[in-house]
C-alpha cells in the first residue's frame, strides 16, 4: 500500500499526516527541526513491509491547521498531548513511538506523562531532556555545540536570520537533503507563521521543568 496523506483533528487542531500500512502494530513517527514528516518517507514503506502500520504527522507549528500563536502553547506537555490526541484520532490505544531531534523531545514527554499508551520508545539523536540539559550545563564542549539553542529562542531575530537571502540559512542546514526534500521543507517553512511555530518549540520548552529532571 503506498504512503498516503490525510488530515486528523486532534486537540481541536488539524494535523497533516502521512500514513503507510493497513494492518499490524501501530507506529507513530515524530520529526525534528527543521524538518517535516517528509523525513520519514523512506522508512515508512520499510516499516510497512515489516508488518507495521504507521503515522507520521507534521507536528504542532508545522501543520497549517495546528499552528497556535504564543510561546505558552509549545510546552513539553503540549507536545505529549498532541501525540496521544493523534493516536486517539487514529483509533489507536497502544503504539510504538519513534522521535528524532525535537520529535525525541516530544516523545520523551509522552513517555513520561502517558507511559501506559506506549509499547516501545526509540529516541534518535536526543537523549532524555534532563540529561541533555545537564550536559549543556556541565560539559563545556556540549555547551559550545548547543549555543544555537539560545539563538533560536530569540523571537524575531532567529526568524530573520533563517529566512534571509531566500531562506539560505535553512537551505544550508538541508545541504545533505535531496532536492525533493528541500522543496518539501521550503513549502512548509515559507508559509505564514510556520518558522515561528517551529522555533517556538525551543522557546516554550523551559516552561515544564519536571520533564527536564533526569530519571
Buried (B, 14 or more C-beta within 10 A) or exposed (E): EEBEEEBBEBBEBBBBBBBBBEEEBBBBBBBBBBBBBBBBBEBBBEBBEEEBBBBBBBBBBBBBEBBBEEBEBBBBBBBBBBBBBBBBBBEBEEBBBBBBBBBBBBBBBBBBBBEEBBEEBEBBEBBBBBBBBBBBEEEEEEEEEBEEBEEBBBEEEBBEBBBEEEBEBBBEBBEEBEEEBBEBBBEBBEBEBBBBBBBBBBBBBEBBEEBBEEE
